[in-house]
């Protein structure tokens, strides 16, 4: 009986240790994903309801949300921009100066 109890206690301790180790790894992995910043360069295809749809050079469309509507001031469809974002939220928008939509299509 004493051996069975000792065996069960050891098994319980090992399983608790394994679960807390897994939880720490999972939590750490989520922090890395949450802090990853991405960048998109392309042409604004659409501005609607505080979101931007951007067409990149490969022709792929990306939609991102803008939490601060003032970031959209002075932007219009057809403008060439570089957008930094994290978790689907825009952190910065830089308009590419000197880019002309009409010159790019001719």
C-alpha positions as CSV (number, residue, x, y, z in Angstrom):
1,X,0.0,0.0,0.0
2,X,2.8,2.4,0.9
3,X,4.5,1.6,-2.5
4,X,1.3,2.4,-4.4
5,X,0.8,5.6,-2.6
6,X,4.4,6.6,-3.3
7,X,4.0,5.7,-6.9
8,X,0.8,7.8,-7.2
9,X,2.4,10.8,-5.5
10,X,5.4,10.7,-7.9
11,X,3.1,10.4,-10.9
12,X,1.0,13.4,-9.7
13,X,4.1,15.5,-9.1
14,X,5.5,14.7,-12.6
15,X,2.2,15.5,-14.3
16,X,1.8,18.9,-12.5
17,X,5.4,19.8,-13.5
18,X,4.8,18.9,-17.1
19,X,1.5,20.9,-17.2
20,X,3.2,24.0,-15.8
21,X,6.1,23.7,-18.2
22,X,3.6,23.4,-21.1
23,X,1.6,26.4,-19.8
24,X,4.8,28.5,-19.6
25,X,5.8,27.6,-23.2
26,X,2.4,28.3,-24.5
27,X,2.2,31.7,-22.8
28,X,5.7,32.6,-24.0
29,X,4.7,31.7,-27.6
30,X,1.6,33.9,-27.4
31,X,3.7,36.9,-26.4
32,X,6.0,36.4,-29.4
33,X,3.0,36.3,-31.7
34,X,1.4,39.3,-30.1
35,X,4.5,41.5,-30.4
36,X,5.3,40.7,-34.1
37,X,5.0,43.7,-36.3
38,X,4.5,43.3,-40.0
39,X,4.8,45.6,-42.9
40,X,2.8,46.0,-46.2
41,X,3.7,48.2,-49.1
42,X,1.2,48.8,-51.8
43,X,-1.5,50.9,-53.2
44,X,-4.6,51.9,-51.2
45,X,-7.5,50.1,-52.9
46,X,-10.2,51.2,-50.4
47,X,-10.7,53.3,-47.3
48,X,-13.9,52.4,-45.3
49,X,-15.0,52.5,-41.7
50,X,-11.5,53.0,-40.3
51,X,-10.0,50.2,-42.3
52,X,-7.6,50.2,-45.2
53,X,-7.6,47.7,-48.1
54,X,-4.1,47.6,-49.7
55,X,-3.1,45.9,-52.9
56,X,0.5,44.8,-52.8
57,X,2.9,44.4,-55.8
58,X,1.8,40.7,-56.2
59,X,-1.8,41.8,-56.6
60,X,-2.8,40.4,-53.2
61,X,-5.3,42.4,-51.1
62,X,-4.7,43.1,-47.3
63,X,-7.2,44.6,-45.0
64,X,-6.1,46.3,-41.7
65,X,-7.9,48.3,-39.1
66,X,-6.9,51.8,-38.1
67,X,-7.6,52.6,-34.4
68,X,-6.9,56.3,-34.8
69,X,-8.9,57.8,-37.7
70,X,-6.5,60.8,-37.8
71,X,-4.0,58.3,-39.4
72,X,-6.1,58.4,-42.5
73,X,-6.0,62.1,-43.0
74,X,-4.7,63.1,-46.4
75,X,-4.9,59.5,-47.8
76,X,-7.1,58.4,-50.7
77,X,-7.6,55.4,-52.9
78,X,-4.7,55.1,-55.3
79,X,-2.1,56.4,-52.9
80,X,1.1,54.3,-52.5
81,X,1.8,53.6,-48.8
82,X,3.9,51.6,-46.4
83,X,1.9,50.3,-43.5
84,X,3.2,48.8,-40.3
85,X,0.8,46.7,-38.2
86,X,0.6,44.3,-35.3
87,X,-2.4,42.0,-34.5
88,X,-4.3,43.5,-37.5
89,X,-4.1,47.0,-36.1
90,X,-2.1,49.7,-37.9
91,X,0.8,51.2,-36.0
92,X,2.0,53.6,-38.7
93,X,1.2,54.7,-42.3
94,X,3.8,56.3,-44.5
95,X,2.7,57.7,-47.8
96,X,5.3,57.2,-50.6
97,X,5.9,60.7,-51.8
98,X,6.4,61.3,-55.5
99,X,4.4,58.2,-56.5
100,X,1.8,58.9,-59.2
101,X,-0.9,56.4,-59.8
102,X,-1.4,57.7,-63.4
103,X,2.4,57.4,-64.1
104,X,2.4,53.9,-62.7
105,X,-0.4,52.7,-65.0
106,X,1.1,54.2,-68.2
